[in-house]
Amino acid sequence: MTFFWIVAALMTAAACFAVIWPFLRPSDDAEAGHDVEVYRDQLAEVDRDLTRGAISPAEAEEAKAEIGRRILRAAESESAAASRAEGRLTRVAATLAILFVPVMGLGGYLYLGSPAVPDQALAARLATNPSENSIDELIARAERHLFENPQDGRGWDVLAPIYLRVGRAEDAVIAFRNTIRLNGTNAAREAGLGDALFRVAGSVVTAEAREAFERAMELDRSDPRARFFLALALAQQGDTERAANRWRAMYEELPEDSPWRGTIVQALARVQEDPSQQQARGPSAQDVEAAAELSQEDRAAMIGGMVAQLDERLRDNPHDAAGWQRLIRSYSVLGRADDARAALRRGIDGLGIESAAAAELVAFAAGFGIELPESQ
């Protein structure tokens, strides 16, 4: 530590001296003024020699001309010296400023800093209590451990979903593959791998991602992430009707506090925005996470809006038998039996009272306990 301070002090002094040195060099101002006085005395001496006859007039003129040239050069030097004198105050201020910076820097550090405390490298910070680390430091801690112990399956199992949460999808793919290789497969790991591959591909369920979700479904038929993304794969392939049916069935089976309910509502709203739309890209990873965070009240509001849109579309297109079934089921699930019966009545009128589609709709509604009075 002492050696460092000595080297730092020497380097600072050398830098300051290099900057100040031009301002400290001796000036030739006094010498230039003295030369002018000497040359004037020489002119007077030439005049005295001419008066005594010691030199001829021609020699006197030649001597005066030479002395005059010397006086002009000296005068120019004196003028330049005067200009330099005007900048002395500036040079003094600059010198003080140059010295002020290191002095104040050192003083401020000694007052506010902790020069006696050694620096703490990343390795030292990672050795502290994990509760004192930031998320980046915790990830760095895990990465360092796995670099030294690459066969630690538990470490990869912990790090993989963290990578996914912080948006490091490519690293998550590697981590999920490692945990599957070391720990064996299960639904959560396969679904996590599929999710990571989905994000790497720019929110597209690729063939590789779909295979991972299918493996998850084989291990756990109720895994919500695998079910949701396999339905999304159908939507992205253009089969929006089958995708929507799977999402609706999934919605009805999930508990009310499941965050996936909000995600499903978001997905259904996308595929039902335009009845003529034959293909849906599906929500991005950010949309999925945002919808999952909706409160129960917000999800209920979104569902109500979705059902209202479906009801309005059926008024314009009353021949959509599948649409009437969806509307009756939605009202039934929401506990709005009167609205479900009204929808059944309108559906029968729209499809034709004697039509097979109307009879099928009546049977469908009966499965939900929705029936019309016999008089109707």
C-alpha positions as CSV (number, residue, x, y, z in Angstrom):
1,M,0.0,0.0,0.0
2,T,2.8,2.4,0.9
3,F,4.6,1.6,-2.4
4,F,1.4,2.5,-4.3
5,W,1.1,5.9,-2.6
6,I,4.8,6.7,-3.3
7,V,4.5,5.8,-7.0
8,A,1.2,7.8,-7.3
9,A,2.8,10.9,-5.6
10,L,5.8,10.8,-7.9
11,M,3.7,10.4,-11.0
12,T,1.5,13.3,-9.9
13,A,4.5,15.5,-9.2
14,A,6.0,14.7,-12.6
15,A,2.8,15.5,-14.4
16,C,2.4,18.9,-12.6
17,F,6.0,19.8,-13.2
18,A,5.8,19.1,-16.9
19,V,2.8,21.4,-17.2
20,I,4.2,24.2,-14.9
21,W,7.7,24.3,-16.3
22,P,7.0,26.6,-19.3
23,F,5.6,29.2,-16.9
24,L,8.7,29.0,-14.6
25,R,11.4,29.7,-17.2
26,P,13.3,33.0,-16.7
27,S,12.1,36.0,-18.7
28,D,14.4,38.2,-20.9
29,D,12.3,41.3,-20.3
30,A,14.9,43.2,-18.2
31,E,17.7,42.3,-20.7
32,A,15.8,43.8,-23.6
33,G,15.2,47.1,-21.8
34,H,18.9,47.3,-20.8
35,D,20.1,46.9,-24.4
36,V,18.0,49.9,-25.6
37,E,19.6,52.2,-23.0
38,V,23.1,51.0,-24.1
39,Y,22.4,51.7,-27.8
40,R,21.1,55.2,-27.0
41,D,24.4,55.9,-25.1
42,Q,26.3,54.7,-28.2
43,L,24.4,57.1,-30.5
44,A,25.4,60.0,-28.1
45,E,29.0,58.8,-28.2
46,V,29.0,58.8,-32.0
47,D,27.8,62.4,-32.0
48,R,30.6,63.4,-29.6
49,D,33.2,61.7,-31.8
50,L,31.9,63.5,-34.9
51,T,32.1,66.9,-33.1
52,R,35.7,66.3,-32.0
53,G,36.5,65.2,-35.6
54,A,37.5,61.8,-34.4
55,I,35.4,60.2,-37.2
56,S,34.2,61.4,-40.6
57,P,30.6,62.3,-41.3
58,A,30.3,59.1,-43.5
59,E,31.6,56.9,-40.8
60,A,29.2,58.6,-38.3
61,E,26.2,57.9,-40.5
62,E,27.2,54.3,-41.0
63,A,27.6,53.8,-37.2
64,K,24.3,55.5,-36.5
65,A,22.5,53.3,-39.0
66,E,23.9,50.1,-37.4
67,I,23.0,51.3,-33.9
68,G,19.5,52.2,-35.2
69,R,19.0,48.7,-36.5
70,R,20.0,47.3,-33.1
71,I,17.6,49.7,-31.3
72,L,14.7,48.6,-33.5
73,R,15.4,44.9,-32.7
74,A,15.7,45.7,-29.0
75,A,12.4,47.7,-29.2
76,E,10.6,44.8,-30.8
77,S,11.9,42.5,-28.0
78,E,10.8,45.0,-25.4
79,S,7.3,45.2,-27.0
80,A,7.0,41.4,-27.0
81,A,8.2,41.4,-23.4
82,A,5.5,43.9,-22.5
83,S,2.9,41.6,-24.1
84,R,4.2,38.7,-22.1
85,A,4.0,40.7,-18.9
86,E,0.3,41.1,-19.5
87,G,-0.1,37.3,-19.4
88,R,1.8,36.8,-16.2
89,L,-1.4,36.9,-14.1
90,T,-2.9,34.3,-16.4
91,R,0.2,32.1,-16.0
92,V,0.1,32.5,-12.2
93,A,-3.6,31.5,-12.2
94,A,-2.9,28.5,-14.4
95,T,-0.1,27.4,-12.1
96,L,-2.3,27.6,-9.1
97,A,-5.0,25.7,-10.8
98,I,-2.6,22.9,-11.8
99,L,-1.5,22.6,-8.2
100,F,-5.0,22.9,-6.9
101,V,-6.4,19.8,-8.7
102,P,-4.1,17.1,-7.1
103,V,-4.1,18.8,-3.7
104,M,-7.9,19.0,-3.5
105,G,-8.3,15.5,-5.0
106,L,-6.0,14.0,-2.4
107,G,-7.5,16.1,0.4
108,G,-11.1,15.1,-0.6
109,Y,-10.1,11.4,-0.8
110,L,-8.5,11.5,2.6
111,Y,-11.6,13.2,4.1
112,L,-14.3,11.2,2.3
113,G,-12.7,8.0,1.3
114,S,-11.1,5.1,3.2
115,P,-7.5,4.9,2.1
116,A,-6.7,2.4,4.9
117,V,-9.3,-0.1,3.6
118,P,-8.1,-2.4,0.8
119,D,-10.0,-2.7,-2.4
120,Q,-12.6,-5.5,-2.7
121,A,-12.5,-7.4,-5.9
122,L,-15.5,-9.2,-7.4
123,A,-14.3,-12.5,-5.9
124,A,-14.3,-10.9,-2.5
125,R,-17.8,-9.4,-3.0
126,L,-19.1,-12.8,-4.0
127,A,-17.7,-14.3,-0.9
128,T,-20.0,-12.2,1.3
129,N,-23.4,-13.1,2.5
130,P,-25.7,-13.8,-0.6
131,S,-28.4,-11.6,0.9
132,E,-26.0,-8.6,0.5
133,N,-25.5,-9.3,-3.3
134,S,-27.4,-7.8,-6.2
135,I,-29.0,-10.2,-8.7
136,D,-26.1,-9.7,-11.1
137,E,-23.7,-10.6,-8.3
138,L,-25.7,-13.7,-7.4
139,I,-25.7,-14.8,-11.0
140,A,-21.9,-14.2,-11.1
141,R,-21.6,-16.2,-7.9
142,A,-23.5,-19.2,-9.5
143,E,-21.5,-18.9,-12.7
144,R,-18.2,-19.0,-10.9
145,H,-19.3,-22.0,-9.0
146,L,-20.5,-23.8,-12.1
147,F,-17.3,-22.9,-13.9
148,E,-15.4,-24.7,-11.2
149,N,-18.0,-27.5,-10.8
150,P,-19.6,-28.0,-14.3
151,Q,-21.2,-31.3,-13.2
152,D,-23.2,-29.7,-10.4
153,G,-26.7,-30.5,-11.6
154,R,-28.4,-28.7,-8.8
155,G,-26.5,-25.5,-9.7
156,W,-27.7,-25.6,-13.3
157,D,-31.2,-26.4,-12.1
158,V,-31.2,-23.2,-10.0
159,L,-29.6,-21.0,-12.6
160,A,-31.7,-21.9,-15.6
161,P,-35.0,-20.3,-14.6
162,I,-33.1,-17.2,-13.3
163,Y,-31.5,-16.8,-16.7
164,L,-35.0,-17.0,-18.2
165,R,-36.4,-14.4,-15.8
166,V,-33.6,-11.8,-16.5
167,G,-34.0,-12.2,-20.3
168,R,-30.8,-14.2,-21.0
169,A,-32.6,-16.7,-23.1
170,E,-29.6,-18.1,-24.9
171,D,-27.8,-18.8,-21.6
172,A,-31.1,-20.3,-20.3
173,V,-31.1,-22.8,-23.2
174,I,-27.7,-24.0,-22.2
175,A,-28.5,-24.2,-18.6
176,F,-31.8,-26.1,-19.1
177,R,-30.0,-28.6,-21.4
178,N,-27.3,-29.1,-18.7
179,T,-29.8,-29.7,-15.9
180,I,-31.7,-32.2,-18.1
181,R,-28.5,-34.0,-18.9
182,L,-27.3,-34.1,-15.3
183,N,-30.5,-34.4,-13.4
184,G,-32.8,-36.1,-15.8
185,T,-35.9,-34.9,-17.4
186,N,-39.1,-33.6,-15.9
187,A,-42.0,-31.5,-17.0
188,A,-40.7,-28.2,-15.5
189,R,-37.3,-28.6,-17.1
190,E,-38.6,-29.5,-20.6
191,A,-41.2,-26.7,-20.5
192,G,-38.5,-24.3,-19.4
193,L,-36.3,-25.4,-22.3
194,G,-39.1,-24.9,-24.7
195,D,-39.8,-21.4,-23.3
196,A,-36.2,-20.4,-23.7
197,L,-36.1,-21.7,-27.3
198,F,-39.3,-19.8,-27.9
199,R,-37.7,-16.5,-26.8
200,V,-34.4,-17.1,-28.7
201,A,-36.5,-17.6,-31.9
202,G,-38.2,-14.2,-31.4
203,S,-41.4,-15.4,-29.8
204,V,-42.0,-18.2,-32.3
205,V,-42.7,-21.8,-31.3
206,T,-40.1,-23.6,-33.4
207,A,-40.1,-27.3,-34.1
208,E,-37.4,-27.8,-31.4
209,A,-39.4,-25.8,-28.9
210,R,-42.6,-27.8,-29.7
211,E,-40.8,-31.1,-29.1
212,A,-39.7,-29.9,-25.7
213,F,-43.2,-28.9,-24.8
214,E,-44.5,-32.3,-26.0
215,R,-42.0,-34.1,-23.8
216,A,-43.2,-32.0,-20.9
217,M,-46.8,-32.9,-21.7
218,E,-45.9,-36.6,-21.8
219,L,-44.5,-36.2,-18.3
220,D,-47.3,-34.1,-16.9
221,R,-50.5,-33.6,-18.9
222,S,-51.5,-30.7,-16.7
223,D,-48.4,-28.6,-17.1
224,P,-49.8,-25.1,-18.0
225,R,-46.8,-23.7,-19.8
226,A,-46.6,-26.7,-22.1
227,R,-50.3,-26.7,-22.8
228,F,-50.3,-22.9,-23.5
229,F,-47.4,-23.0,-25.9
230,L,-48.6,-26.1,-27.8
231,A,-51.9,-24.2,-28.4
232,L,-49.9,-21.2,-29.5
233,A,-48.0,-23.4,-31.9
234,L,-51.3,-24.2,-33.6
235,A,-52.3,-20.6,-33.7
236,Q,-48.9,-19.7,-35.4
237,Q,-49.6,-22.4,-37.9
238,G,-52.9,-20.9,-38.8
239,D,-55.2,-23.2,-36.9
240,T,-56.6,-20.5,-34.6
241,E,-59.9,-22.3,-34.0
242,R,-58.2,-25.4,-32.4
243,A,-55.8,-23.1,-30.5
244,A,-58.7,-21.1,-29.1
245,N,-60.6,-24.2,-28.1
246,R,-57.5,-25.5,-26.2
247,W,-57.0,-22.2,-24.5
248,R,-60.7,-22.1,-23.4
249,A,-60.6,-25.6,-22.1
250,M,-57.4,-24.8,-20.2
251,Y,-59.0,-21.6,-18.8
252,E,-61.9,-23.5,-17.4
253,E,-59.7,-26.2,-15.8
254,L,-57.3,-23.8,-14.1
255,P,-57.9,-22.5,-10.6
256,E,-59.2,-19.0,-10.3
257,D,-55.9,-17.7,-8.9
258,S,-53.7,-19.2,-11.6
259,P,-51.6,-16.5,-13.4
260,W,-52.0,-18.4,-16.6
261,R,-55.7,-17.3,-16.8
262,G,-54.6,-13.8,-17.6
263,T,-52.2,-15.1,-20.2
264,I,-54.9,-17.1,-21.9
265,V,-57.3,-14.1,-21.9
266,Q,-54.6,-12.1,-23.7
267,A,-54.0,-14.9,-26.2
268,L,-57.8,-15.3,-26.9
269,A,-58.2,-11.6,-27.4
270,R,-55.5,-11.6,-30.1
271,V,-56.9,-14.5,-32.1
272,Q,-60.4,-13.2,-31.9
273,E,-59.7,-9.6,-32.9
274,D,-60.4,-10.3,-36.5
275,P,-62.7,-13.2,-37.4
276,S,-61.3,-13.4,-40.9
277,Q,-57.7,-13.7,-39.6
278,Q,-56.3,-17.1,-40.5
279,Q,-53.0,-16.9,-38.6
280,A,-51.9,-15.5,-35.2
281,R,-48.4,-14.8,-34.1
282,G,-49.3,-15.0,-30.4
283,P,-48.1,-12.9,-27.5
284,S,-44.5,-12.2,-27.0
285,A,-42.6,-13.3,-23.9
286,Q,-43.2,-9.9,-22.4
287,D,-46.9,-10.0,-23.2
288,V,-47.2,-13.4,-21.5
289,E,-45.5,-12.2,-18.3
290,A,-47.6,-9.0,-18.3
291,A,-50.9,-10.8,-18.6
292,A,-49.9,-13.3,-15.9
293,E,-49.5,-10.4,-13.5
294,L,-53.1,-9.2,-14.0
295,S,-55.3,-9.1,-10.9
296,Q,-58.4,-11.2,-10.7
297,E,-60.6,-8.1,-11.3
298,D,-58.6,-7.1,-14.3
299,R,-58.8,-10.5,-15.8
300,A,-62.6,-10.5,-15.2
301,A,-62.8,-7.1,-17.0
302,M,-60.8,-8.5,-19.9
303,I,-63.0,-11.6,-20.1
304,G,-66.2,-9.5,-20.0
305,G,-64.9,-7.3,-22.9
306,M,-64.0,-10.4,-24.9
307,V,-67.4,-11.9,-24.5
308,A,-69.1,-8.6,-25.4
309,Q,-67.1,-8.5,-28.6
310,L,-68.1,-12.0,-29.5
311,D,-71.8,-11.2,-28.7
312,E,-71.6,-8.1,-31.0
313,R,-70.0,-10.1,-33.9
314,L,-72.7,-12.7,-33.7
315,R,-75.3,-10.0,-34.1
316,D,-73.7,-9.3,-37.5
317,N,-73.1,-12.9,-38.3
318,P,-75.9,-15.0,-36.8
319,H,-75.1,-18.1,-38.9
320,D,-71.9,-18.9,-36.9
321,A,-72.9,-22.0,-35.0
322,A,-69.5,-22.4,-33.3
323,G,-69.6,-18.8,-32.3
324,W,-73.0,-19.3,-30.6
325,Q,-71.6,-22.3,-28.7
326,R,-68.6,-20.2,-27.5
327,L,-70.9,-17.4,-26.4
328,I,-73.3,-19.7,-24.4
329,R,-70.3,-21.4,-22.7
330,S,-68.7,-18.1,-21.8
331,Y,-71.9,-16.8,-20.2
332,S,-72.4,-20.0,-18.4
333,V,-68.8,-20.0,-17.0
334,L,-69.3,-16.4,-15.9
335,G,-72.5,-17.4,-14.1
336,R,-74.7,-15.2,-16.4
337,A,-77.5,-17.8,-17.0
338,D,-80.0,-15.2,-18.2
339,D,-77.6,-13.9,-20.8
340,A,-76.8,-17.5,-21.8
341,R,-80.5,-18.3,-22.4
342,A,-80.9,-15.1,-24.4
343,A,-77.9,-16.1,-26.5
344,L,-79.5,-19.5,-27.1
345,R,-82.7,-18.0,-28.2
346,R,-81.0,-15.6,-30.6
347,G,-78.8,-18.5,-31.9
348,I,-81.8,-20.6,-32.7
349,D,-83.4,-17.8,-34.6
350,G,-80.2,-17.0,-36.4
351,L,-79.4,-20.6,-37.4
352,G,-83.1,-21.5,-38.2
353,I,-85.5,-23.1,-35.8
354,E,-85.8,-26.3,-37.8
355,S,-82.1,-26.6,-38.7
356,A,-79.7,-29.3,-37.5
357,A,-77.3,-26.6,-36.3
358,A,-80.0,-25.1,-34.0
359,A,-80.8,-28.6,-32.6
360,E,-77.1,-29.1,-31.9
361,L,-76.9,-25.8,-30.2
362,V,-79.9,-26.7,-27.9
363,A,-78.1,-29.9,-27.0
364,F,-74.9,-28.1,-26.3
365,A,-76.6,-25.5,-24.1
366,A,-78.3,-28.3,-22.1
367,G,-74.9,-29.7,-21.2
368,F,-74.4,-26.4,-19.3
369,G,-77.9,-26.5,-17.8
370,I,-79.2,-23.8,-20.1
371,E,-82.6,-24.5,-21.5
372,L,-85.5,-22.5,-22.9
373,P,-89.0,-22.6,-21.4
374,E,-91.2,-25.1,-23.4
375,S,-93.4,-22.3,-24.5
376,Q,-90.4,-20.9,-26.4
